[in-house]
Every structure is written in structure tokens, then in C-alpha cells.
Amino acid sequence: MKSNTSTITTAFAGVPAEVRVAAYDWPALAQELDGFGCAVLPKLLSPAECRTISGLYPEEEHFRSHVHMARHGFGKGEYRYFKYPLPDLLDGLRTALYPRLVNVANEWAERMGIDERYPLEHASFLKQCHDAGQVRPTPLLLRYVPGDYNCLHQDLYGDLFFPIQVAILLSEPGADFTGGEFVLTEQRPRMQSRVEVVPLRQGDAVAFAVHNRPVRGTKGNYRVNLRHGVSRLRSGMRHTVGIIFHDAK
């Protein structure tokens, strides 16, 4: 990735979401997304911001539901969906990241022969979700302890979904936890699946494909199917916040 990481520092603390998001090399990130199905935004959050968001986990008033993965066959661990209104920082990031990703989303739709085109502003896309009966917020906070893992899955909550989402690691590998790697798999037609293990540090974000993405082949574009998950946590505690741009039924 060729993003201008020399200017991406923990000085982001307190910086408005639009300003920090604009500091990245988005043409390079779009190229990474298009080539591999994922791209890393280093140090999107400061360590203090990571701790603040992680600290929300036991505070019931911020969340609409609490999910224990093992009860549903999703893996082992737990997560909580935020309720509206979202915390200011997460709401700002959701709003600021969407227009940076929408051009990739629309290009993918065109190359895959999908009629859907996504509006340029997130508020307009949310209105489409709500008009379709998808009104529940989907940003979530996940917590893993030793032995926990997240099975490979896709975050689809209705007929309408945005094809790219973002996850931000809130804990520091090696200090707060070991294991717990973010994993992306890509199922290609008539080929073996490809695996991407994404190395993240505290505050790093990864943007990745939710469901399908196009790949250029010798006979034009074809679709690949992606799933993401988290490998088994070996020690410590790992928190992640997920920013999903569509709402749920």
C-alpha cells in the first residue's frame, strides 16, 4: 500500500473524522481493495481513542443487542450492536469513510453486471435502507478472550447492503493479546480458495469486501465470493469495532 503513512500519526486524536480520513492516499487504497479485496488504513484511531471505545463495552446504554457467538454457531466470543445515536467518533467515521469507498463499490457493481448504484453520500444510502425496512444500526463492538474465534462469515442484514465494510482493531497485538488474526478468504470459480491474513496494529483499520468483488480474467471480469473471520485468541483480550454502512432489518 502506498498511503502517505508518514503523515498518519497518533496526532489524529481529537481530529475530525473527515480530516483524518482525507489524509490517506485513497487512489492507492482503492487499488489495494481492487487487487486483494482489502486495504489497511494505518493508525486511524489513537491509542486513547481505542481505549475509550473499548471501555464502552460494559455500558448497556450504548447498545441495542448483545450476541454470544456460540449460541448461534458463529464461533466463540461476543459482540454488541450499537444503537442510534452512535457515539460521535464512530458516526463521523461512518459518514466520512463511505464517500471514499463508494466509487470502488459502484465500479465493482458495473464490472459484475449489477444494476445497483450507490448514492455518493451516506445519508442518502441510509434513507434507501430505511425505506426498505432496514432500520436497525449495524456498527458493533466485539470482544474476544482466550479460546474465542469468529467463524468465516458475511455481514449481510437484508436485501440492500453496501459491498465494503471497515473494522478497526482497538487492542495492541503482543501486549493486550496474542493470536486473533483477521482472516479473509476468497472463493474463486473452479479454483482453490485464497486466504489473506491481514496484519493490524492498535488503531489500524481494514476496509474489505463484504460479499463479492470482481476479478479481471482472460475472458473479462468474474465474481469471487469473500468471507472474513478471526482466528483463535491465544491469550489476553481483543476488542474490535466494526463499521458496516448498511442497516439491518
Buried (B, 14 or more C-beta within 10 A) or exposed (E): BEBEBEEBEEEBBEEEBBEBBEBBBBEBBBBBBBEBBBBBBBBBBBBEBBBBBBEBBEEEEBBBEEBEBEEEEBBBBBBBBBBEEBBEBBBBBBBBBBBBBBEBBBEBBBBBEBEBEBBEEBEEBBEBBEEBEBBBBBBBBBBBBBEBBBBBEBBEBBEBBBBBBBBBBBBBBEEBBBBBBBBBBBBBEEEEEBEBEBEBBBBBBBBBBBBBBBBEEEEEBBBBBBBBBBEBBEEBBBBBBBBBBBBBE
